[in-house]
Amino acid sequence: MTPASLAYLHLCFAIIFEIIATSLLQRSEQFTRLMPSAFTILFYAAAFYFLSLSLRVMPVGVAYAIWSGVGIVLISLIGWVFFKQKLDLAAMIGIAFIVVGVLIVNLFSETVGH
């Protein structure tokens, strides 16, 4: 496995853990419920750990743009499906722009070898 592909793998784990943590944050009810709160902290710690591993190869701006962009899109979908939160047209257009931005960074940036 190349260093760049390992960085992307670490970034994928960071995104997965961040999505789980953010979903649990909703369930923690402002940190008033013990188990969701404890797991929120645990999964955020894991997310930042794996994000830090990806930074061995990726510039922080690129890694964070991908991490936050993909995270925004996925957590918006989770909020819509599981928490019945509504997305209006402006939100969907904004999310589409985020997807396009992440694709541009991944497909056209030479900052990280693919």
C-alpha positions in Angstrom: 0.0 0.0 0.0 1.4 3.4 -1.0 1.7 6.2 1.5 -1.0 8.2 -0.3 -3.4 5.3 -0.3 -2.7 4.6 3.4 -3.4 8.3 4.0 -6.8 8.0 2.3 -7.6 4.9 4.2 -6.8 6.7 7.5 -8.9 9.6 6.3 -11.8 7.2 5.6 -11.6 5.9 9.1 -11.5 9.4 10.5 -14.7 10.3 8.5 -16.5 7.1 9.6 -15.7 7.8 13.3 -16.6 11.5 13.0 -20.0 10.5 11.5 -20.7 8.1 14.3 -19.6 10.7 16.9 -21.8 13.4 15.4 -24.8 11.1 15.3 -24.2 10.2 18.9 -23.8 13.8 19.8 -27.4 14.3 18.7 -28.4 11.3 20.9 -26.4 12.6 23.9 -29.0 15.4 24.3 -26.4 18.1 25.1 -24.3 15.6 27.1 -27.0 14.8 29.6 -27.1 11.1 28.7 -24.1 9.2 29.9 -23.6 6.5 27.3 -24.1 8.5 24.1 -21.9 11.2 25.6 -19.1 8.8 26.5 -19.2 7.2 23.1 -19.3 10.6 21.4 -16.1 11.6 23.1 -14.5 8.2 22.3 -15.4 8.3 18.6 -14.3 11.9 18.2 -11.0 11.0 19.7 -10.7 8.1 17.2 -11.6 10.4 14.4 -9.0 13.0 15.2 -6.4 10.2 15.7 -7.0 8.8 12.2 -7.1 12.4 10.8 -3.7 13.0 12.3 -2.4 9.8 10.7 -3.5 11.0 7.3 -1.6 14.3 7.9 1.7 12.3 7.6 1.2 12.5 3.9 -1.6 15.0 3.1 -1.5 18.7 3.7 -3.7 19.7 6.5 -5.9 21.9 4.3 -6.6 19.1 1.8 -7.2 16.5 4.5 -9.5 18.8 6.4 -11.4 19.8 3.3 -12.1 16.2 2.4 -12.8 15.2 6.0 -15.2 18.0 6.7 -16.8 18.0 3.2 -17.6 14.3 3.2 -18.6 14.5 6.8 -21.1 17.3 6.1 -22.7 15.4 3.2 -23.0 12.1 5.1 -24.2 13.6 8.4 -26.8 15.7 6.5 -28.1 12.4 4.9 -28.1 10.7 8.3 -30.0 13.6 9.8 -32.5 13.5 7.0 -33.0 9.7 7.1 -32.7 8.9 10.9 -33.5 12.1 12.6 -36.2 13.3 10.2 -34.5 16.6 9.7 -35.5 18.5 6.6 -33.2 19.8 3.9 -34.6 22.6 1.8 -33.5 23.4 -1.7 -30.7 25.9 -0.6 -29.3 23.2 1.7 -29.3 20.6 -1.1 -27.6 23.0 -3.5 -25.0 23.9 -0.9 -24.3 20.2 -0.2 -24.0 19.6 -4.0 -21.3 22.3 -4.1 -19.5 20.6 -1.3 -19.5 17.3 -3.2 -18.2 19.0 -6.3 -15.5 20.7 -4.2 -14.3 17.4 -2.7 -14.3 15.8 -6.1 -12.2 18.6 -7.6 -9.7 18.3 -4.8 -9.4 14.5 -5.2 -9.4 14.3 -9.0 -7.4 17.4 -10.0 -5.1 18.4 -7.1 -1.6 17.2 -7.3 -1.0 17.9 -3.6 -1.4 14.2 -2.7 -0.3 11.4 -5.1 -3.2 9.2 -6.1 
